[in-house]
Amino acid sequence: MNRTYTDDPDHDYGPTRTQQRRDALAVLSLASQLADMPPAKLVRANLPDDVLREIDNLRRITSHIARKRQLGFLAKVMRRHDDEAFDGARALLGENREQQRKETAAMHRVEALRERLLDSDDALQELIDQHPDIDRQHLRSLIRQARIERDANKSPRAYREIFQLLKMLNEDDA
């Protein structure tokens, strides 16, 4: 009688090869993110010493292939440790992603407001109502100049200046 690996339903055969591959790729991805993390943040992550040493080695390598090989070695060193050893780093990376999402959303709002200002004078009045201390004359002149630049297909100097002004207003509100 031939027996197969499914004959004993109580036996734990461990993770499948596909799952092992996924886990290895996840560790490799985390290793890459840790290598890109600023040194000050790495210190806060409370990583094991051997992992920090390998990250430092990886940062010194400039050759693409050698760097890729060292990244793989870093992932191998990381797999020797329990998953909990990297919880602090994962938390910092998650915090970083959330912060980036917030900053990106804020920039999109500023860009949308700039477009509304160029398309409609009503948006200017709304902005003035929200920020009564804004330099109205300067803002009106920038909007007028940005419209001229846009129509004449010139370099968007005033367009950029409006963005910087709105960005400062947005930072003051936060």
Chimera marker file (.cmm) of the C-alpha trace (Angstrom):
<marker_set name="trace">
<marker id="1" x="0.000" y="0.000" z="0.000" r="1" g="1" b="0" radius="0.5"/>
<marker id="2" x="1.387" y="3.361" z="-1.025" r="1" g="1" b="0" radius="0.5"/>
<marker id="3" x="1.058" y="6.160" z="1.465" r="1" g="1" b="0" radius="0.5"/>
<marker id="4" x="0.862" y="9.807" z="0.456" r="1" g="1" b="0" radius="0.5"/>
<marker id="5" x="1.649" y="12.889" z="2.467" r="1" g="1" b="0" radius="0.5"/>
<marker id="6" x="-2.087" y="13.523" z="2.949" r="1" g="1" b="0" radius="0.5"/>
<marker id="7" x="-2.766" y="10.159" z="4.649" r="1" g="1" b="0" radius="0.5"/>
<marker id="8" x="-2.142" y="11.580" z="8.119" r="1" g="1" b="0" radius="0.5"/>
<marker id="9" x="-4.407" y="14.611" z="8.610" r="1" g="1" b="0" radius="0.5"/>
<marker id="10" x="-2.959" y="15.348" z="12.075" r="1" g="1" b="0" radius="0.5"/>
<marker id="11" x="0.606" y="15.677" z="10.877" r="1" g="1" b="0" radius="0.5"/>
<marker id="12" x="1.871" y="19.243" z="10.461" r="1" g="1" b="0" radius="0.5"/>
<marker id="13" x="3.832" y="19.438" z="7.230" r="1" g="1" b="0" radius="0.5"/>
<marker id="14" x="4.781" y="23.073" z="7.757" r="1" g="1" b="0" radius="0.5"/>
<marker id="15" x="4.365" y="25.891" z="5.285" r="1" g="1" b="0" radius="0.5"/>
<marker id="16" x="4.153" y="25.191" z="1.593" r="1" g="1" b="0" radius="0.5"/>
<marker id="17" x="7.019" y="26.141" z="-0.684" r="1" g="1" b="0" radius="0.5"/>
<marker id="18" x="4.903" y="28.952" z="-2.080" r="1" g="1" b="0" radius="0.5"/>
<marker id="19" x="4.340" y="30.322" z="1.412" r="1" g="1" b="0" radius="0.5"/>
<marker id="20" x="8.050" y="30.003" z="2.200" r="1" g="1" b="0" radius="0.5"/>
<marker id="21" x="8.824" y="31.952" z="-0.976" r="1" g="1" b="0" radius="0.5"/>
<marker id="22" x="6.324" y="34.667" z="-0.035" r="1" g="1" b="0" radius="0.5"/>
<marker id="23" x="7.834" y="34.934" z="3.444" r="1" g="1" b="0" radius="0.5"/>
<marker id="24" x="11.354" y="35.194" z="2.030" r="1" g="1" b="0" radius="0.5"/>
<marker id="25" x="10.292" y="37.938" z="-0.385" r="1" g="1" b="0" radius="0.5"/>
<marker id="26" x="8.588" y="39.823" z="2.457" r="1" g="1" b="0" radius="0.5"/>
<marker id="27" x="11.816" y="39.710" z="4.494" r="1" g="1" b="0" radius="0.5"/>
<marker id="28" x="13.792" y="40.849" z="1.443" r="1" g="1" b="0" radius="0.5"/>
<marker id="29" x="11.388" y="43.765" z="0.979" r="1" g="1" b="0" radius="0.5"/>
<marker id="30" x="11.720" y="44.729" z="4.653" r="1" g="1" b="0" radius="0.5"/>
<marker id="31" x="15.513" y="44.517" z="4.349" r="1" g="1" b="0" radius="0.5"/>
<marker id="32" x="15.415" y="46.890" z="1.386" r="1" g="1" b="0" radius="0.5"/>
<marker id="33" x="13.212" y="49.345" z="3.282" r="1" g="1" b="0" radius="0.5"/>
<marker id="34" x="15.516" y="49.196" z="6.308" r="1" g="1" b="0" radius="0.5"/>
<marker id="35" x="18.532" y="49.896" z="4.108" r="1" g="1" b="0" radius="0.5"/>
<marker id="36" x="16.803" y="53.020" z="2.774" r="1" g="1" b="0" radius="0.5"/>
<marker id="37" x="15.806" y="54.216" z="6.254" r="1" g="1" b="0" radius="0.5"/>
<marker id="38" x="17.770" y="57.186" z="7.673" r="1" g="1" b="0" radius="0.5"/>
<marker id="39" x="20.371" y="56.190" z="10.312" r="1" g="1" b="0" radius="0.5"/>
<marker id="40" x="18.633" y="58.172" z="13.076" r="1" g="1" b="0" radius="0.5"/>
<marker id="41" x="15.435" y="56.233" z="12.499" r="1" g="1" b="0" radius="0.5"/>
<marker id="42" x="17.321" y="52.920" z="12.427" r="1" g="1" b="0" radius="0.5"/>
<marker id="43" x="18.566" y="53.586" z="15.937" r="1" g="1" b="0" radius="0.5"/>
<marker id="44" x="14.975" y="54.039" z="17.146" r="1" g="1" b="0" radius="0.5"/>
<marker id="45" x="13.979" y="50.728" z="15.511" r="1" g="1" b="0" radius="0.5"/>
<marker id="46" x="15.981" y="48.721" z="18.099" r="1" g="1" b="0" radius="0.5"/>
<marker id="47" x="17.308" y="46.230" z="15.565" r="1" g="1" b="0" radius="0.5"/>
<marker id="48" x="19.725" y="43.397" z="16.463" r="1" g="1" b="0" radius="0.5"/>
<marker id="49" x="23.419" y="44.326" z="16.229" r="1" g="1" b="0" radius="0.5"/>
<marker id="50" x="24.243" y="41.888" z="13.428" r="1" g="1" b="0" radius="0.5"/>
<marker id="51" x="21.405" y="43.299" z="11.310" r="1" g="1" b="0" radius="0.5"/>
<marker id="52" x="22.628" y="46.871" z="11.895" r="1" g="1" b="0" radius="0.5"/>
<marker id="53" x="26.160" y="45.798" z="10.936" r="1" g="1" b="0" radius="0.5"/>
<marker id="54" x="24.938" y="44.243" z="7.678" r="1" g="1" b="0" radius="0.5"/>
<marker id="55" x="22.838" y="47.334" z="6.859" r="1" g="1" b="0" radius="0.5"/>
<marker id="56" x="25.964" y="49.435" z="7.362" r="1" g="1" b="0" radius="0.5"/>
<marker id="57" x="27.913" y="47.100" z="5.049" r="1" g="1" b="0" radius="0.5"/>
<marker id="58" x="25.144" y="47.317" z="2.454" r="1" g="1" b="0" radius="0.5"/>
<marker id="59" x="25.190" y="51.114" z="2.477" r="1" g="1" b="0" radius="0.5"/>
<marker id="60" x="28.900" y="51.193" z="1.657" r="1" g="1" b="0" radius="0.5"/>
<marker id="61" x="28.483" y="49.077" z="-1.485" r="1" g="1" b="0" radius="0.5"/>
<marker id="62" x="27.939" y="50.975" z="-4.731" r="1" g="1" b="0" radius="0.5"/>
<marker id="63" x="28.037" y="48.194" z="-7.324" r="1" g="1" b="0" radius="0.5"/>
<marker id="64" x="24.504" y="47.156" z="-8.301" r="1" g="1" b="0" radius="0.5"/>
<marker id="65" x="25.106" y="43.410" z="-8.377" r="1" g="1" b="0" radius="0.5"/>
<marker id="66" x="27.200" y="43.396" z="-5.196" r="1" g="1" b="0" radius="0.5"/>
<marker id="67" x="24.541" y="45.498" z="-3.468" r="1" g="1" b="0" radius="0.5"/>
<marker id="68" x="21.828" y="43.059" z="-4.548" r="1" g="1" b="0" radius="0.5"/>
<marker id="69" x="23.871" y="40.128" z="-3.240" r="1" g="1" b="0" radius="0.5"/>
<marker id="70" x="24.488" y="41.925" z="0.070" r="1" g="1" b="0" radius="0.5"/>
<marker id="71" x="20.766" y="42.716" z="0.342" r="1" g="1" b="0" radius="0.5"/>
<marker id="72" x="20.045" y="39.005" z="0.000" r="1" g="1" b="0" radius="0.5"/>
<marker id="73" x="22.583" y="38.276" z="2.732" r="1" g="1" b="0" radius="0.5"/>
<marker id="74" x="20.971" y="40.917" z="4.962" r="1" g="1" b="0" radius="0.5"/>
<marker id="75" x="17.613" y="39.177" z="4.472" r="1" g="1" b="0" radius="0.5"/>
<marker id="76" x="19.231" y="35.844" z="5.403" r="1" g="1" b="0" radius="0.5"/>
<marker id="77" x="20.616" y="37.365" z="8.598" r="1" g="1" b="0" radius="0.5"/>
<marker id="78" x="17.184" y="38.830" z="9.366" r="1" g="1" b="0" radius="0.5"/>
<marker id="79" x="15.498" y="35.430" z="8.953" r="1" g="1" b="0" radius="0.5"/>
<marker id="80" x="17.671" y="34.084" z="11.798" r="1" g="1" b="0" radius="0.5"/>
<marker id="81" x="15.814" y="36.377" z="14.209" r="1" g="1" b="0" radius="0.5"/>
<marker id="82" x="12.255" y="36.144" z="15.462" r="1" g="1" b="0" radius="0.5"/>
<marker id="83" x="9.660" y="38.250" z="13.702" r="1" g="1" b="0" radius="0.5"/>
<marker id="84" x="9.157" y="40.306" z="16.895" r="1" g="1" b="0" radius="0.5"/>
<marker id="85" x="12.704" y="41.686" z="16.568" r="1" g="1" b="0" radius="0.5"/>
<marker id="86" x="11.507" y="43.805" z="13.652" r="1" g="1" b="0" radius="0.5"/>
<marker id="87" x="8.193" y="45.054" z="15.064" r="1" g="1" b="0" radius="0.5"/>
<marker id="88" x="9.727" y="48.431" z="15.967" r="1" g="1" b="0" radius="0.5"/>
<marker id="89" x="11.059" y="48.878" z="12.444" r="1" g="1" b="0" radius="0.5"/>
<marker id="90" x="7.712" y="47.907" z="10.927" r="1" g="1" b="0" radius="0.5"/>
<marker id="91" x="5.968" y="50.445" z="13.158" r="1" g="1" b="0" radius="0.5"/>
<marker id="92" x="8.377" y="53.182" z="12.054" r="1" g="1" b="0" radius="0.5"/>
<marker id="93" x="7.877" y="52.246" z="8.397" r="1" g="1" b="0" radius="0.5"/>
<marker id="94" x="4.102" y="52.267" z="8.811" r="1" g="1" b="0" radius="0.5"/>
<marker id="95" x="4.263" y="55.660" z="10.521" r="1" g="1" b="0" radius="0.5"/>
<marker id="96" x="6.420" y="56.925" z="7.671" r="1" g="1" b="0" radius="0.5"/>
<marker id="97" x="3.961" y="55.691" z="5.033" r="1" g="1" b="0" radius="0.5"/>
<marker id="98" x="1.043" y="57.305" z="6.840" r="1" g="1" b="0" radius="0.5"/>
<marker id="99" x="2.954" y="60.589" z="7.112" r="1" g="1" b="0" radius="0.5"/>
<marker id="100" x="3.804" y="60.465" z="3.393" r="1" g="1" b="0" radius="0.5"/>
<marker id="101" x="0.143" y="59.849" z="2.534" r="1" g="1" b="0" radius="0.5"/>
<marker id="102" x="-0.913" y="62.852" z="4.616" r="1" g="1" b="0" radius="0.5"/>
<marker id="103" x="1.719" y="65.096" z="3.016" r="1" g="1" b="0" radius="0.5"/>
<marker id="104" x="0.742" y="63.946" z="-0.470" r="1" g="1" b="0" radius="0.5"/>
<marker id="105" x="-2.931" y="64.609" z="0.219" r="1" g="1" b="0" radius="0.5"/>
<marker id="106" x="-2.079" y="68.081" z="1.520" r="1" g="1" b="0" radius="0.5"/>
<marker id="107" x="-0.059" y="68.843" z="-1.633" r="1" g="1" b="0" radius="0.5"/>
<marker id="108" x="-2.947" y="67.691" z="-3.826" r="1" g="1" b="0" radius="0.5"/>
<marker id="109" x="-5.303" y="70.000" z="-1.934" r="1" g="1" b="0" radius="0.5"/>
<marker id="110" x="-2.905" y="72.922" z="-2.443" r="1" g="1" b="0" radius="0.5"/>
<marker id="111" x="-2.613" y="72.122" z="-6.164" r="1" g="1" b="0" radius="0.5"/>
<marker id="112" x="-6.406" y="71.927" z="-6.521" r="1" g="1" b="0" radius="0.5"/>
<marker id="113" x="-6.795" y="75.275" z="-4.758" r="1" g="1" b="0" radius="0.5"/>
<marker id="114" x="-4.192" y="76.825" z="-7.058" r="1" g="1" b="0" radius="0.5"/>
<marker id="115" x="-6.093" y="75.575" z="-10.115" r="1" g="1" b="0" radius="0.5"/>
<marker id="116" x="-9.370" y="76.965" z="-8.720" r="1" g="1" b="0" radius="0.5"/>
<marker id="117" x="-7.664" y="80.322" z="-8.127" r="1" g="1" b="0" radius="0.5"/>
<marker id="118" x="-6.511" y="80.460" z="-11.738" r="1" g="1" b="0" radius="0.5"/>
<marker id="119" x="-9.917" y="79.425" z="-13.082" r="1" g="1" b="0" radius="0.5"/>
<marker id="120" x="-12.234" y="81.512" z="-10.914" r="1" g="1" b="0" radius="0.5"/>
<marker id="121" x="-12.191" y="84.790" z="-9.008" r="1" g="1" b="0" radius="0.5"/>
<marker id="122" x="-14.716" y="83.343" z="-6.529" r="1" g="1" b="0" radius="0.5"/>
<marker id="123" x="-12.023" y="81.010" z="-5.198" r="1" g="1" b="0" radius="0.5"/>
<marker id="124" x="-9.834" y="84.030" z="-4.490" r="1" g="1" b="0" radius="0.5"/>
<marker id="125" x="-12.588" y="85.636" z="-2.430" r="1" g="1" b="0" radius="0.5"/>
<marker id="126" x="-13.068" y="82.389" z="-0.468" r="1" g="1" b="0" radius="0.5"/>
<marker id="127" x="-9.333" y="82.253" z="0.266" r="1" g="1" b="0" radius="0.5"/>
<marker id="128" x="-9.346" y="85.891" z="1.389" r="1" g="1" b="0" radius="0.5"/>
<marker id="129" x="-12.316" y="85.145" z="3.668" r="1" g="1" b="0" radius="0.5"/>
<marker id="130" x="-10.435" y="82.204" z="5.224" r="1" g="1" b="0" radius="0.5"/>
<marker id="131" x="-7.171" y="84.155" z="5.574" r="1" g="1" b="0" radius="0.5"/>
<marker id="132" x="-7.994" y="87.857" z="6.053" r="1" g="1" b="0" radius="0.5"/>
<marker id="133" x="-4.338" y="88.759" z="6.740" r="1" g="1" b="0" radius="0.5"/>
<marker id="134" x="-3.118" y="87.498" z="3.347" r="1" g="1" b="0" radius="0.5"/>
<marker id="135" x="-1.423" y="89.995" z="1.026" r="1" g="1" b="0" radius="0.5"/>
<marker id="136" x="-4.310" y="90.350" z="-1.427" r="1" g="1" b="0" radius="0.5"/>
<marker id="137" x="-2.561" y="92.623" z="-3.880" r="1" g="1" b="0" radius="0.5"/>
<marker id="138" x="0.438" y="90.322" z="-4.185" r="1" g="1" b="0" radius="0.5"/>
<marker id="139" x="-1.779" y="87.240" z="-4.599" r="1" g="1" b="0" radius="0.5"/>
<marker id="140" x="-3.936" y="88.940" z="-7.263" r="1" g="1" b="0" radius="0.5"/>
<marker id="141" x="-0.833" y="90.020" z="-9.154" r="1" g="1" b="0" radius="0.5"/>
<marker id="142" x="0.572" y="86.450" z="-8.986" r="1" g="1" b="0" radius="0.5"/>
<marker id="143" x="-2.696" y="85.002" z="-10.274" r="1" g="1" b="0" radius="0.5"/>
<marker id="144" x="-2.815" y="87.529" z="-13.096" r="1" g="1" b="0" radius="0.5"/>
<marker id="145" x="0.818" y="86.780" z="-13.998" r="1" g="1" b="0" radius="0.5"/>
<marker id="146" x="0.238" y="83.000" z="-13.844" r="1" g="1" b="0" radius="0.5"/>
<marker id="147" x="-2.706" y="83.331" z="-16.228" r="1" g="1" b="0" radius="0.5"/>
<marker id="148" x="-0.580" y="85.353" z="-18.646" r="1" g="1" b="0" radius="0.5"/>
<marker id="149" x="2.249" y="82.793" z="-18.410" r="1" g="1" b="0" radius="0.5"/>
<marker id="150" x="-0.188" y="79.928" z="-19.013" r="1" g="1" b="0" radius="0.5"/>
<marker id="151" x="-1.791" y="81.603" z="-22.034" r="1" g="1" b="0" radius="0.5"/>
<marker id="152" x="1.562" y="82.607" z="-23.542" r="1" g="1" b="0" radius="0.5"/>
<marker id="153" x="3.040" y="79.156" z="-22.824" r="1" g="1" b="0" radius="0.5"/>
<marker id="154" x="5.866" y="80.721" z="-20.810" r="1" g="1" b="0" radius="0.5"/>
<marker id="155" x="7.805" y="79.370" z="-17.872" r="1" g="1" b="0" radius="0.5"/>
<marker id="156" x="5.402" y="79.006" z="-14.914" r="1" g="1" b="0" radius="0.5"/>
<marker id="157" x="7.277" y="81.179" z="-12.384" r="1" g="1" b="0" radius="0.5"/>
<marker id="158" x="4.181" y="82.822" z="-10.861" r="1" g="1" b="0" radius="0.5"/>
<marker id="159" x="2.356" y="79.481" z="-10.936" r="1" g="1" b="0" radius="0.5"/>
<marker id="160" x="5.075" y="78.006" z="-8.717" r="1" g="1" b="0" radius="0.5"/>
<marker id="161" x="5.106" y="81.070" z="-6.486" r="1" g="1" b="0" radius="0.5"/>
<marker id="162" x="1.354" y="80.714" z="-5.888" r="1" g="1" b="0" radius="0.5"/>
<marker id="163" x="1.952" y="77.101" z="-4.880" r="1" g="1" b="0" radius="0.5"/>
<marker id="164" x="4.637" y="78.102" z="-2.369" r="1" g="1" b="0" radius="0.5"/>
<marker id="165" x="2.411" y="80.810" z="-0.905" r="1" g="1" b="0" radius="0.5"/>
<marker id="166" x="-0.533" y="78.403" z="-0.546" r="1" g="1" b="0" radius="0.5"/>
<marker id="167" x="1.763" y="75.766" z="0.927" r="1" g="1" b="0" radius="0.5"/>
<marker id="168" x="2.923" y="78.223" z="3.607" r="1" g="1" b="0" radius="0.5"/>
<marker id="169" x="-0.710" y="79.111" z="4.380" r="1" g="1" b="0" radius="0.5"/>
<marker id="170" x="-1.520" y="75.398" z="4.665" r="1" g="1" b="0" radius="0.5"/>
<marker id="171" x="1.430" y="74.844" z="7.054" r="1" g="1" b="0" radius="0.5"/>
<marker id="172" x="0.332" y="77.801" z="9.190" r="1" g="1" b="0" radius="0.5"/>
<marker id="173" x="-3.150" y="76.286" z="9.517" r="1" g="1" b="0" radius="0.5"/>
<marker id="174" x="-1.764" y="72.929" z="10.652" r="1" g="1" b="0" radius="0.5"/>
<link id1="1" id2="2" r="1" g="1" b="0" radius="0.2"/>
<link id1="2" id2="3" r="1" g="1" b="0" radius="0.2"/>
<link id1="3" id2="4" r="1" g="1" b="0" radius="0.2"/>
<link id1="4" id2="5" r="1" g="1" b="0" radius="0.2"/>
<link id1="5" id2="6" r="1" g="1" b="0" radius="0.2"/>
<link id1="6" id2="7" r="1" g="1" b="0" radius="0.2"/>
<link id1="7" id2="8" r="1" g="1" b="0" radius="0.2"/>
<link id1="8" id2="9" r="1" g="1" b="0" radius="0.2"/>
<link id1="9" id2="10" r="1" g="1" b="0" radius="0.2"/>
<link id1="10" id2="11" r="1" g="1" b="0" radius="0.2"/>
<link id1="11" id2="12" r="1" g="1" b="0" radius="0.2"/>
<link id1="12" id2="13" r="1" g="1" b="0" radius="0.2"/>
<link id1="13" id2="14" r="1" g="1" b="0" radius="0.2"/>
<link id1="14" id2="15" r="1" g="1" b="0" radius="0.2"/>
<link id1="15" id2="16" r="1" g="1" b="0" radius="0.2"/>
<link id1="16" id2="17" r="1" g="1" b="0" radius="0.2"/>
<link id1="17" id2="18" r="1" g="1" b="0" radius="0.2"/>
<link id1="18" id2="19" r="1" g="1" b="0" radius="0.2"/>
<link id1="19" id2="20" r="1" g="1" b="0" radius="0.2"/>
<link id1="20" id2="21" r="1" g="1" b="0" radius="0.2"/>
<link id1="21" id2="22" r="1" g="1" b="0" radius="0.2"/>
<link id1="22" id2="23" r="1" g="1" b="0" radius="0.2"/>
<link id1="23" id2="24" r="1" g="1" b="0" radius="0.2"/>
<link id1="24" id2="25" r="1" g="1" b="0" radius="0.2"/>
<link id1="25" id2="26" r="1" g="1" b="0" radius="0.2"/>
<link id1="26" id2="27" r="1" g="1" b="0" radius="0.2"/>
<link id1="27" id2="28" r="1" g="1" b="0" radius="0.2"/>
<link id1="28" id2="29" r="1" g="1" b="0" radius="0.2"/>
<link id1="29" id2="30" r="1" g="1" b="0" radius="0.2"/>
<link id1="30" id2="31" r="1" g="1" b="0" radius="0.2"/>
<link id1="31" id2="32" r="1" g="1" b="0" radius="0.2"/>
<link id1="32" id2="33" r="1" g="1" b="0" radius="0.2"/>
<link id1="33" id2="34" r="1" g="1" b="0" radius="0.2"/>
<link id1="34" id2="35" r="1" g="1" b="0" radius="0.2"/>
<link id1="35" id2="36" r="1" g="1" b="0" radius="0.2"/>
<link id1="36" id2="37" r="1" g="1" b="0" radius="0.2"/>
<link id1="37" id2="38" r="1" g="1" b="0" radius="0.2"/>
<link id1="38" id2="39" r="1" g="1" b="0" radius="0.2"/>
<link id1="39" id2="40" r="1" g="1" b="0" radius="0.2"/>
<link id1="40" id2="41" r="1" g="1" b="0" radius="0.2"/>
<link id1="41" id2="42" r="1" g="1" b="0" radius="0.2"/>
<link id1="42" id2="43" r="1" g="1" b="0" radius="0.2"/>
<link id1="43" id2="44" r="1" g="1" b="0" radius="0.2"/>
<link id1="44" id2="45" r="1" g="1" b="0" radius="0.2"/>
<link id1="45" id2="46" r="1" g="1" b="0" radius="0.2"/>
<link id1="46" id2="47" r="1" g="1" b="0" radius="0.2"/>
<link id1="47" id2="48" r="1" g="1" b="0" radius="0.2"/>
<link id1="48" id2="49" r="1" g="1" b="0" radius="0.2"/>
<link id1="49" id2="50" r="1" g="1" b="0" radius="0.2"/>
<link id1="50" id2="51" r="1" g="1" b="0" radius="0.2"/>
<link id1="51" id2="52" r="1" g="1" b="0" radius="0.2"/>
<link id1="52" id2="53" r="1" g="1" b="0" radius="0.2"/>
<link id1="53" id2="54" r="1" g="1" b="0" radius="0.2"/>
<link id1="54" id2="55" r="1" g="1" b="0" radius="0.2"/>
<link id1="55" id2="56" r="1" g="1" b="0" radius="0.2"/>
<link id1="56" id2="57" r="1" g="1" b="0" radius="0.2"/>
<link id1="57" id2="58" r="1" g="1" b="0" radius="0.2"/>
<link id1="58" id2="59" r="1" g="1" b="0" radius="0.2"/>
<link id1="59" id2="60" r="1" g="1" b="0" radius="0.2"/>
<link id1="60" id2="61" r="1" g="1" b="0" radius="0.2"/>
<link id1="61" id2="62" r="1" g="1" b="0" radius="0.2"/>
<link id1="62" id2="63" r="1" g="1" b="0" radius="0.2"/>
<link id1="63" id2="64" r="1" g="1" b="0" radius="0.2"/>
<link id1="64" id2="65" r="1" g="1" b="0" radius="0.2"/>
<link id1="65" id2="66" r="1" g="1" b="0" radius="0.2"/>
<link id1="66" id2="67" r="1" g="1" b="0" radius="0.2"/>
<link id1="67" id2="68" r="1" g="1" b="0" radius="0.2"/>
<link id1="68" id2="69" r="1" g="1" b="0" radius="0.2"/>
<link id1="69" id2="70" r="1" g="1" b="0" radius="0.2"/>
<link id1="70" id2="71" r="1" g="1" b="0" radius="0.2"/>
<link id1="71" id2="72" r="1" g="1" b="0" radius="0.2"/>
<link id1="72" id2="73" r="1" g="1" b="0" radius="0.2"/>
<link id1="73" id2="74" r="1" g="1" b="0" radius="0.2"/>
<link id1="74" id2="75" r="1" g="1" b="0" radius="0.2"/>
<link id1="75" id2="76" r="1" g="1" b="0" radius="0.2"/>
<link id1="76" id2="77" r="1" g="1" b="0" radius="0.2"/>
<link id1="77" id2="78" r="1" g="1" b="0" radius="0.2"/>
<link id1="78" id2="79" r="1" g="1" b="0" radius="0.2"/>
<link id1="79" id2="80" r="1" g="1" b="0" radius="0.2"/>
<link id1="80" id2="81" r="1" g="1" b="0" radius="0.2"/>
<link id1="81" id2="82" r="1" g="1" b="0" radius="0.2"/>
<link id1="82" id2="83" r="1" g="1" b="0" radius="0.2"/>
<link id1="83" id2="84" r="1" g="1" b="0" radius="0.2"/>
<link id1="84" id2="85" r="1" g="1" b="0" radius="0.2"/>
<link id1="85" id2="86" r="1" g="1" b="0" radius="0.2"/>
<link id1="86" id2="87" r="1" g="1" b="0" radius="0.2"/>
<link id1="87" id2="88" r="1" g="1" b="0" radius="0.2"/>
<link id1="88" id2="89" r="1" g="1" b="0" radius="0.2"/>
<link id1="89" id2="90" r="1" g="1" b="0" radius="0.2"/>
<link id1="90" id2="91" r="1" g="1" b="0" radius="0.2"/>
<link id1="91" id2="92" r="1" g="1" b="0" radius="0.2"/>
<link id1="92" id2="93" r="1" g="1" b="0" radius="0.2"/>
<link id1="93" id2="94" r="1" g="1" b="0" radius="0.2"/>
<link id1="94" id2="95" r="1" g="1" b="0" radius="0.2"/>
<link id1="95" id2="96" r="1" g="1" b="0" radius="0.2"/>
<link id1="96" id2="97" r="1" g="1" b="0" radius="0.2"/>
<link id1="97" id2="98" r="1" g="1" b="0" radius="0.2"/>
<link id1="98" id2="99" r="1" g="1" b="0" radius="0.2"/>
<link id1="99" id2="100" r="1" g="1" b="0" radius="0.2"/>
<link id1="100" id2="101" r="1" g="1" b="0" radius="0.2"/>
<link id1="101" id2="102" r="1" g="1" b="0" radius="0.2"/>
<link id1="102" id2="103" r="1" g="1" b="0" radius="0.2"/>
<link id1="103" id2="104" r="1" g="1" b="0" radius="0.2"/>
<link id1="104" id2="105" r="1" g="1" b="0" radius="0.2"/>
<link id1="105" id2="106" r="1" g="1" b="0" radius="0.2"/>
<link id1="106" id2="107" r="1" g="1" b="0" radius="0.2"/>
<link id1="107" id2="108" r="1" g="1" b="0" radius="0.2"/>
<link id1="108" id2="109" r="1" g="1" b="0" radius="0.2"/>
<link id1="109" id2="110" r="1" g="1" b="0" radius="0.2"/>
<link id1="110" id2="111" r="1" g="1" b="0" radius="0.2"/>
<link id1="111" id2="112" r="1" g="1" b="0" radius="0.2"/>
<link id1="112" id2="113" r="1" g="1" b="0" radius="0.2"/>
<link id1="113" id2="114" r="1" g="1" b="0" radius="0.2"/>
<link id1="114" id2="115" r="1" g="1" b="0" radius="0.2"/>
<link id1="115" id2="116" r="1" g="1" b="0" radius="0.2"/>
<link id1="116" id2="117" r="1" g="1" b="0" radius="0.2"/>
<link id1="117" id2="118" r="1" g="1" b="0" radius="0.2"/>
<link id1="118" id2="119" r="1" g="1" b="0" radius="0.2"/>
<link id1="119" id2="120" r="1" g="1" b="0" radius="0.2"/>
<link id1="120" id2="121" r="1" g="1" b="0" radius="0.2"/>
<link id1="121" id2="122" r="1" g="1" b="0" radius="0.2"/>
<link id1="122" id2="123" r="1" g="1" b="0" radius="0.2"/>
<link id1="123" id2="124" r="1" g="1" b="0" radius="0.2"/>
<link id1="124" id2="125" r="1" g="1" b="0" radius="0.2"/>
<link id1="125" id2="126" r="1" g="1" b="0" radius="0.2"/>
<link id1="126" id2="127" r="1" g="1" b="0" radius="0.2"/>
<link id1="127" id2="128" r="1" g="1" b="0" radius="0.2"/>
<link id1="128" id2="129" r="1" g="1" b="0" radius="0.2"/>
<link id1="129" id2="130" r="1" g="1" b="0" radius="0.2"/>
<link id1="130" id2="131" r="1" g="1" b="0" radius="0.2"/>
<link id1="131" id2="132" r="1" g="1" b="0" radius="0.2"/>
<link id1="132" id2="133" r="1" g="1" b="0" radius="0.2"/>
<link id1="133" id2="134" r="1" g="1" b="0" radius="0.2"/>
<link id1="134" id2="135" r="1" g="1" b="0" radius="0.2"/>
<link id1="135" id2="136" r="1" g="1" b="0" radius="0.2"/>
<link id1="136" id2="137" r="1" g="1" b="0" radius="0.2"/>
<link id1="137" id2="138" r="1" g="1" b="0" radius="0.2"/>
<link id1="138" id2="139" r="1" g="1" b="0" radius="0.2"/>
<link id1="139" id2="140" r="1" g="1" b="0" radius="0.2"/>
<link id1="140" id2="141" r="1" g="1" b="0" radius="0.2"/>
<link id1="141" id2="142" r="1" g="1" b="0" radius="0.2"/>
<link id1="142" id2="143" r="1" g="1" b="0" radius="0.2"/>
<link id1="143" id2="144" r="1" g="1" b="0" radius="0.2"/>
<link id1="144" id2="145" r="1" g="1" b="0" radius="0.2"/>
<link id1="145" id2="146" r="1" g="1" b="0" radius="0.2"/>
<link id1="146" id2="147" r="1" g="1" b="0" radius="0.2"/>
<link id1="147" id2="148" r="1" g="1" b="0" radius="0.2"/>
<link id1="148" id2="149" r="1" g="1" b="0" radius="0.2"/>
<link id1="149" id2="150" r="1" g="1" b="0" radius="0.2"/>
<link id1="150" id2="151" r="1" g="1" b="0" radius="0.2"/>
<link id1="151" id2="152" r="1" g="1" b="0" radius="0.2"/>
<link id1="152" id2="153" r="1" g="1" b="0" radius="0.2"/>
<link id1="153" id2="154" r="1" g="1" b="0" radius="0.2"/>
<link id1="154" id2="155" r="1" g="1" b="0" radius="0.2"/>
<link id1="155" id2="156" r="1" g="1" b="0" radius="0.2"/>
<link id1="156" id2="157" r="1" g="1" b="0" radius="0.2"/>
<link id1="157" id2="158" r="1" g="1" b="0" radius="0.2"/>
<link id1="158" id2="159" r="1" g="1" b="0" radius="0.2"/>
<link id1="159" id2="160" r="1" g="1" b="0" radius="0.2"/>
<link id1="160" id2="161" r="1" g="1" b="0" radius="0.2"/>
<link id1="161" id2="162" r="1" g="1" b="0" radius="0.2"/>
<link id1="162" id2="163" r="1" g="1" b="0" radius="0.2"/>
<link id1="163" id2="164" r="1" g="1" b="0" radius="0.2"/>
<link id1="164" id2="165" r="1" g="1" b="0" radius="0.2"/>
<link id1="165" id2="166" r="1" g="1" b="0" radius="0.2"/>
<link id1="166" id2="167" r="1" g="1" b="0" radius="0.2"/>
<link id1="167" id2="168" r="1" g="1" b="0" radius="0.2"/>
<link id1="168" id2="169" r="1" g="1" b="0" radius="0.2"/>
<link id1="169" id2="170" r="1" g="1" b="0" radius="0.2"/>
<link id1="170" id2="171" r="1" g="1" b="0" radius="0.2"/>
<link id1="171" id2="172" r="1" g="1" b="0" radius="0.2"/>
<link id1="172" id2="173" r="1" g="1" b="0" radius="0.2"/>
<link id1="173" id2="174" r="1" g="1" b="0" radius="0.2"/>
</marker_set>
